[in-house]
Amino acid sequence: MSARRRICVVTGTRAEYGLLKPTMERLRNAPEAELQLIVTGAHLAPGFGRTVDAIRADGFGINAEVDMLLDADSRWACASSVGLGLIGMASALQRMEPNFVLLLGDRYEILAAAQAAFFGHIPVGHIHGGEVTLGALDECIRHAVTKLSRLHFVSTAEHRRRVIQMGEAPAMVHNVGAPGLECIAGLALDERAALETRIGGKLGSPLILMTYHPATLGGEDPGAGIEAVIEVLADYPDATIIATGSNADHGGRAIMARLEAARARLGERFHLAQSLGQLGYLSAMRHADVVLGNSSSGIIEAPTMGVPTVNIGSRQDGRPRGPSVIDCAPDAAAIRAAVDLALSKESAALARQRINPYASRDTEVSRRIVELLLSADLKALRGPKPFHDVQFVIAGEV
């Protein structure tokens, strides 16, 4: 009997862990696989909820913790964190000797892991490549991770074409769909009373689910943006607001400070949690009247849940979106008009059609990912990586 294939999953944030969890569960249960796990980034930081405890509570063994998050809120702190992460990841991977490293997304923690695996000659599988988010540093990080990876699991046909355009062999680029939609299909979400118990208060109407992160490119002031959001929320005195914390990017701590201050202004109807966990977050989305902010969940998951989204600013520019997503500028007047539109009967009816460019006939994304990981030719993936040329005509060239 051949040895089990050691597949190492790296996770650095609560959101990405939630998307990876179904795949991790399948790997843990697969007799041909040995799941390894590296936890890093915001998972290990008390200021961001120390969500490593939730991972352990889910029953996953952790092979390594790589502490790379500096206690600072600057661009240079993020750059230094990548360096620390690269050192820690290299040490962990050398000790663990996985056959494969599986990564999701586009954050600097994931870049550090991809670099370490690349230099260690460990093939990388990458989920959610080929996407565009022009308002965030994640845009370039995502494409860098694509070039460091050998096996690609993309969410739409458009994203598959884009990864191939970057020189990746078509046979290595698989359109498996968006993992977040599998999570929606597979979870028993809270009923309204259970959600009230979870947040510790009654749900009023409308219910607004809000997540706001820094737009790390494009010149948006994260402090001004979140102040505009809070100003608009104050205009809806009957609304219940469930807000989740910002991520560990430049400007994230400034946003969190303003959210903490908003408790006094908005009172008991404002519920702030650094992390609700995947079940809590999707349960809140299920009952929400609008998803507000600039998180990818408003673009990818909310349309499938039948909830209108108000997407603020440039952070998600470039992602395909369904008609239930309303884009607006990061100023109070524009946000207020967009929220009013989202709360209209017409927007609610449109959202109930659940039109979503990320939707797939097969919601078992994790099954397809695991099958591909276990069947991939490791010897070939450790060899030279050919560049796949795409033939096209450039205007002006002879």
Buried (B, 14 or more C-beta within 10 A) or exposed (E): EEEBBBBBBBBBBBBBBBBBBBBBBBBBEBEBBBBBBBBBBBBBBEBBBBBBEBBEEEEBEBBBBBBBBBEEBEEEBBEBBBEBBBBBBBEBBEEBEBBBBBBBBBBBBBBBBBBBBBEBEBBBBBBBBBBBBBBBBBBEBBBBBBBBBBBBBBBBEBBBBBBBEBBBBEEBBBBBBBBBBBBBEEBEBBEEEEBBEBBEBEBBEBBBBBBBBBBBBEEBBBBEBBBBBBBBBBEBEEBBBBBBBBBBBBBBBBBBBBBEEBEEEBEEBBBBBBBBBBBBBBBBBBBBBBBBBBBBBBBBBBBBBBBBBBBBBBBBBBBBBBEBBBBBBBBBEBBBBBBBBBBEEEBBEBBEEBBBBBBBEEBBBBBBBBBBBBEBEEEEBEEEBEEBEEEEEEEEEE
